[in-house]
Amino acid sequence: MPTRWLLLIVGVALTRAGELQDVKEAQLRYKGAQVLRVEAVKNNVQKDVIKKMQDEQVVDIWQIPAVEGGTQVDIMVPAVSLKQVKATLKNVSATFKVMIQDVGAAIRNQNPVLKEGNNKRMARKGHRMTFQNYHRVSDIHGYLEYLARTFPDLVSVQTIGSSVEGRPLKLIKITGSNADPKPAFYIDGGIHAREWISPTSVTYIIQELVENRDKYKFMDAIDFYIVPVVNPDGYEYTHNGVRLWRKKNTCAGTDLDKNFGYKWDGAGSSHDPCQETYAFRNFVSSLGVSVRAYVTFHSYGQYILYPWGYDKKVPPDYDLDRIGKKAANKMREVAGASYTVGNSASLLYAASGGADDLAKGGSRIKYTYTIQLRDRGQYGFLLPASSIVPTGKEAFAAIQTISEEIAADG
Ligand SMILES: [Zn+2]
């Protein structure tokens, strides 16, 4: 056997062993872990204590919304550290409540296996998407291909590159008519691997735009370019036992340092380029001035955020606040949840995922939003599959509101 084959096989085996080790460690870390909400972090002593625990990987920070009188921080604490962390927080007079009693149990309950086998469904409908559970990348991409086969006049699917691990990066174009190029609306999901509600909500938007297109007049005025899973490697990894994995989530970068004077978030300190994000970003640039809107879906917290994320300045000629509030009203109307609208710098310190970057980069996209989907922390990243449909409806309501504005602009 040639040596390089042997090396390749050994290399693959070592990688697999490493992954198995990661899975084992993750299972241990999640079992009996709790998510605590530190209710109002007011002073530097409190901030330092939490920052230190994050740096030493005693806790994982999940979300950092700004709240009246300080900052709220959701942290995941492994069972072995619970006593110590709670005592530490009490020591600096930081009040907290338990949001999730057992992370391991919440993971097990999030995504029940469907009764009907996927293969039967595939044979009957030509795709596996159900919106009854969280699907793998192959099911999501299979659904895009199914739509392209079934609605060839309306839908086309492009593979614009491949991920580090060789998965295809797929983008779907949906157009209401064959007329000249129209204003473009770019939508993406799945930048951050553990935010499962994002890819599924974006796929729900695709379903609504294609299968119910006759209900929406704006379809004639806009070309939609949509990427449901920007980071397929990370998404698959979170389905393979490391549910809350985040290390590869560095593509978007964050401005936590600038915002907060602290590296709250491990991801925020790294500016490693991310192949996937760049591939799609280059694609958006290639569309040029026709891109009128960009919405990127994340979770959690129920926020509609607009730039500028880093200096609290709202671009003066943008009507982003008004339209954001209009979208929030429509979202409440269709599915009942309340979304808070505002500038990302004032509302949220956690990663907002690149929408701001794009706008900042001189793309001059008129309508730019980061939407943090459900929930408000009861389940956080572990939102049960039963919330997929209502959240999808909300996500679509936001896209509909913005689309109607674009159509009215002409
Ligand atoms: Zn995110």
Residues whose N, C-alpha, C, O or C-beta is under 5 A from the ligand:
A	BS01	ZN	H192 E195 H298 S299 A351 G353
